[in-house]
Amino acid sequence: MKELLYSLAHELVDHPESLDVREEENKGVVTLSLRVHPEDMGKVIGKQGRIANSMRQVLKACAIKENVKVNVDIDQI
């Protein structure tokens, strides 16, 4: 799932070299932390959070296949 989130975000941002995705698993819950350049925050989140919600839905569908739950956090570097 980490690679999926990275590839989705990589296509959206202007500063792909500053992308960082971290994955932590705790009791069947996977937390993915996406860190982006401050100038790319709007592109990753989208208007009213639509792009971020779409990425979360895709990752949740992937998580169902792996029998885990997933949380996605988006932060600035």
N, C-alpha and C positions, 0 to 999 in steps of 0.2 A: 504494500500500500504506500510505503514511503516513496517508491519510484514513480508510482502513478501520480501522487500529489506533486512531485517535483516536475514531472513532464507536463502536467496541466498548467502549473504556474510558470514554467519556463517559457511557454508560448505567449504568455500575457505581458510579461515585464520588459522594460527597456534596459534593465541592469541585471542580466541573468547571472553574472559572475558573483553577485552578492546574495543569491538565493541560498537558503540553508533550511533543510528539513531534518527534524529530529524525531525519533520514534521511541516511545516508552510504553511498555506493557505492564499492566498491573491487574491481576485477577480477572483476566478476560476482557479488559478494557484497554484499547490501544489509544494513546494520546499522541497525535501528530502536531508538532509545532513548526509552523512555516514562518520563517523570518525573511523579510524582503526589505529592499531599499526604501527609505521614506517617500521618495518620489513615485514609487510603484504601488503604494498602498491603495490608492483609488482605483487603479486598474485591476487589482486582485479582488477587492471587495465589490466593486461595481455599484451602479445606482441602486440605492436602497438595499444593498447587500445581495443582490441577485446572483452575481457570479460566485461569491463565496458560498451561498446556499446551494448553488448547483454543484460546486465541487464537493460539498459535504454530502449531497445526495448520491453522487457517483461513488464516493468512498464508503458510504453506508451500504450501498448495494454490494460492493466488493467485500465488505466486512461480514455480510450475511453468509456469503459462500465459505468464509473461514470460521464461522461460528464465534465471532467476537463482536464487541461494540467498539465504535470509533468516535473520538472527539477530535476536532480540528481547531487549533488556535492559530491566529494570524497576528504577528507582531512585527514591529519595526526593528531594524538593526541599530 
